[in-house]
Amino acid sequence: MENLNDWKKAGEIAAETRDYGKSLLEKGFSEKLSLLDVTEKIEARIFQLKGKPAFPVQI
């Protein structure tokens, strides 16, 4: 149970990052963002939230 808070934090980071990625994809069509740009921004957001990706970001 001691890792429960870590799991909760990971879930919060995942949810926020998912929503952020979705907004980037929606904006990407008008701002001409490449998929590589989107994945790099998503990965950077994970680190900003004090997380660490378990695997490379994929779309």
Backbone bond lengths (Angstrom), bond angles and torsions (degrees), N, CA, C in turn:
res aa  C-N    CA-C-N  psi(-1)  N-CA   C-N-CA  omega(-1)  CA-C   N-CA-C  phi
1 M - - - 1.448 - - 1.523 111.98 -
2 E 1.317 117.25 -15.42 1.460 118.58 -177.59 1.526 112.12 -67.54
3 N 1.328 117.88 -22.34 1.464 121.48 179.44 1.516 112.64 -89.47
4 L 1.316 117.55 0.70 1.461 121.22 -177.07 1.526 111.54 -58.19
5 N 1.316 117.78 -41.76 1.468 120.57 179.43 1.525 111.59 -65.73
6 D 1.338 116.53 -35.36 1.464 120.09 176.33 1.522 110.89 -64.20
7 W 1.333 116.55 -42.07 1.465 120.79 178.90 1.525 110.97 -65.20
8 K 1.323 116.21 -39.97 1.468 120.04 178.29 1.532 110.43 -63.89
9 K 1.315 116.68 -44.29 1.463 121.33 178.89 1.532 110.42 -62.39
10 A 1.326 116.90 -42.24 1.464 120.79 178.64 1.527 110.66 -62.02
11 G 1.316 116.47 -39.75 1.466 120.46 177.44 1.510 112.21 -64.77
12 E 1.332 117.01 -39.78 1.463 121.20 178.12 1.530 110.79 -65.03
13 I 1.325 116.02 -43.21 1.473 120.49 178.34 1.531 109.74 -63.17
14 A 1.324 116.89 -43.83 1.465 120.59 -179.34 1.527 111.03 -62.25
15 A 1.327 116.94 -43.77 1.466 120.48 -178.99 1.525 110.94 -65.24
16 E 1.322 116.47 -45.79 1.461 119.84 -178.98 1.531 110.84 -65.53
17 T 1.314 116.05 -40.43 1.462 120.35 -179.81 1.526 110.96 -67.46
18 R 1.326 117.21 -39.22 1.469 121.12 177.23 1.528 110.63 -59.76
19 D 1.331 116.15 -46.51 1.463 120.35 179.43 1.528 111.22 -64.78
20 Y 1.317 116.38 -39.48 1.464 121.03 177.58 1.526 110.43 -62.45
21 G 1.329 116.58 -45.40 1.457 120.84 178.82 1.520 111.85 -61.78
22 K 1.302 116.32 -40.81 1.470 120.42 178.11 1.521 110.64 -61.42
23 S 1.330 116.43 -43.15 1.468 119.39 179.82 1.532 110.99 -66.15
24 L 1.324 116.77 -35.49 1.467 119.63 177.40 1.520 111.23 -65.28
25 L 1.325 116.42 -41.07 1.460 119.59 179.68 1.523 111.03 -65.92
26 E 1.339 116.44 -38.11 1.465 119.56 178.29 1.521 110.82 -66.48
27 K 1.339 116.66 -40.55 1.463 120.71 178.87 1.521 111.85 -75.74
28 G 1.325 116.34 -28.09 1.458 121.90 -174.44 1.510 114.00 -56.54
29 F 1.309 116.62 -33.45 1.460 119.64 -179.62 1.514 111.21 -66.70
30 S 1.318 117.68 -35.09 1.463 119.85 -179.54 1.525 111.97 -87.84
31 E 1.323 117.43 -26.71 1.465 120.97 -177.16 1.527 112.55 -100.15
32 K 1.317 117.24 2.41 1.471 122.20 178.28 1.527 112.98 60.01
33 L 1.329 117.06 40.90 1.461 120.70 176.00 1.526 108.84 -78.76
34 S 1.306 116.37 135.97 1.459 119.36 175.04 1.533 108.41 -80.67
35 L 1.319 116.36 161.84 1.462 119.43 177.36 1.520 111.07 -63.27
36 L 1.320 117.31 -31.91 1.461 120.37 176.50 1.528 110.05 -64.42
37 D 1.333 117.32 -42.77 1.465 120.76 176.67 1.526 110.89 -58.61
38 V 1.316 115.85 -43.90 1.467 120.68 -179.25 1.526 110.45 -62.73
39 T 1.326 117.60 -47.08 1.463 119.21 -179.03 1.527 111.71 -64.69
40 E 1.321 117.79 -37.30 1.468 120.22 177.88 1.522 111.10 -66.24
41 K 1.325 117.26 -39.19 1.466 120.30 178.14 1.529 111.30 -67.29
42 I 1.318 116.65 -38.43 1.465 120.31 177.81 1.526 110.41 -63.93
43 E 1.326 116.46 -45.40 1.463 119.92 179.33 1.534 111.06 -62.63
44 A 1.317 116.80 -40.94 1.461 120.45 178.18 1.527 110.66 -62.57
45 R 1.340 117.25 -38.10 1.468 120.78 179.08 1.519 110.66 -64.48
46 I 1.316 117.42 -38.80 1.467 120.45 178.34 1.530 109.64 -59.55
47 F 1.327 116.73 -45.55 1.470 120.21 178.91 1.524 111.73 -66.17
48 Q 1.342 117.82 -37.04 1.466 120.98 177.65 1.529 111.13 -60.34
49 L 1.319 115.54 -34.55 1.467 120.82 -178.72 1.527 112.08 -85.07
50 K 1.328 116.15 11.84 1.468 123.17 178.59 1.523 112.31 68.45
51 G 1.330 115.95 30.94 1.454 120.96 176.87 1.513 110.42 -107.63
52 K 1.312 115.39 176.90 1.453 121.68 178.36 1.528 106.54 -142.02
53 P 1.333 117.44 122.20 1.472 118.66 -178.41 1.524 111.47 -62.08
54 A 1.318 115.43 138.28 1.467 120.62 177.37 1.517 110.63 -79.16
55 F 1.322 116.22 -22.21 1.463 122.61 179.69 1.530 106.88 -156.77
56 P 1.318 118.37 164.29 1.474 120.14 -178.37 1.528 111.51 -60.74
57 V 1.308 115.41 145.17 1.463 121.44 177.71 1.526 108.69 -65.50
58 Q 1.322 115.87 134.71 1.463 121.28 178.63 1.516 109.30 -133.62
59 I 1.322 114.23 150.35 1.470 119.30 177.57 1.508 107.76 -116.02
